[in-house]
Amino acid sequence: MTQALTPDQLTDALETLPRWSLKDGKLHRTMKFGSFSEALAFMVRLGIEAEKSDHHPELFNVYSTVTVELTTHDAGGITMLDVALAEAVDRLAGEA
């Protein structure tokens, strides 16, 4: 099982993820797309990426807005799996 990051490790990780914040103990990011279709297409691409890593985000969608929250429930916090998936989100959103 992957271990939750320590507070110092989490601070270091967030420095590499400028578009992300902490909210309710999870990595949190909200993105606005040009349309519902663009938002949905992003969610599908992210779903495929998440399935490859067997690590799945919490996704929320309202029209052209997508919110992604990441935590590793089995570890009881944020792990390197979440950091890696946050990096993938940024890449898929065209912001690598």
Secondary structure, 3 states (H helix, E strand, C coil): CCCCCCHHHHHHHHHCCCCCEEECCEEEEEEECCCHHHHHHHHHHHHHHHHHHCCCCEEEEECCEEEEEECEHHHCECCHHHHHHHHHHHHHCCCC
